[in-house]
Amino acid sequence: MSRKANPTLIGAFVLGALTLAVVTTLLLTGGSWFGERKQHMMYFEGAAQGLQVGAPVVFLGVKVGTVTQIQLGLDPQSHRFLVPVTIELEPQVVRTRGGEPIDLRDRATVRQLVERGLRARLRMQSLLTGQLYVDLDFHPDKPAIFAALDPEQSEIPTIRTTVQELATKLEGFPMDKFLADVAAISDAVNQLMSAKATQQLPKRLDATLRHLESLAARFDAQSGPLLKDVRGNLAEMQKALLAAQAALARLDTAADRVAELAKPDSRLVAGMTQASEELAKAAGAVRSLTEQESPTVGNVNATLKEIARAADALRLLAETLEQQPDAIWRGKKTTP
């Protein structure tokens, strides 16, 4: 006869299982059910396949939150579809140097980070599965474009992925003209390579290389005498340089001697100074002798007058002797 199940035991087992499940859930969620849950919004352009609820939110390589909701929205102004994504950030992941926590759930903190250039971008999490994650990083060169209609909503601006930016740039690229230019260049290259002159280039290059080899051999044969002459010329130049250096040294010595002689306290300068003083004195004496009122000039003038008188007397004597040769012993005859 089978035993009857005890309802009290069954109820205790079920209650223990529920308690264990609640504790496990609380441990896995970090107690966020009882804490304040603040969310931030992001609006991505284009398709977001590969992004799932629960995908990580990474800030500078560190996981700081998760994706909680993914929707599909329509911008009434531009009539374009956007992908609103809701994320929840963990409170005590970022800390200052002093160890104080920075609450990324605070809207004011996130707003300050956005002003410094915080932007959100979708990145590939796995190449095999194609899963995406939300990457938060600073891009101050990218403008902050907000899409939320509610100004009270905490929004982190988004930027396009690298593939989206490349696709945007390629939208206005003239691909047909580019392909036509490539085809024309290819035809020109084919014509150039098939030309007769191009096919003869290897032979010409071979002949040129042979000519260069012969020139090199000739240069090697003639380099010996040339180098010998060069060495001789260098030796002569060295001798000339040594002679020039010796002459310069002698010139320096002579210049030093001239400088010593030209000093104000040298004997030569003193002798020249004394000679110039003596010459000045002699010039003064000559000047005093040649003055109009000096005694010397008066005596010279009187002497010149006496000499003139004597000359006149001699002239008269000569004329008398010429007319009367015997006047010396007879005396001068007077004319009646």
Secondary structure as UniProt FT lines:
FT   HELIX           7..29
FT   TURN            30..34
FT   STRAND          39..45
FT   TURN            49..50
FT   TURN            53..54
FT   STRAND          56..59
FT   TURN            60..61
FT   STRAND          62..70
FT   STRAND          73..75
FT   TURN            76..79
FT   STRAND          80..89
FT   TURN            91..92
FT   STRAND          94..95
FT   TURN            97..98
FT   STRAND          101..102
FT   TURN            104..105
FT   HELIX           107..115
FT   TURN            116..117
FT   STRAND          118..124
FT   TURN            127..129
FT   STRAND          132..138
FT   TURN            140..141
FT   TURN            151..152
FT   HELIX           162..171
FT   HELIX           175..194
FT   HELIX           196..199
FT   HELIX           201..261
FT   TURN            264..265
FT   HELIX           267..289
FT   TURN            292..293
FT   HELIX           295..323
FT   TURN            325..326
FT   HELIX           327..330
//
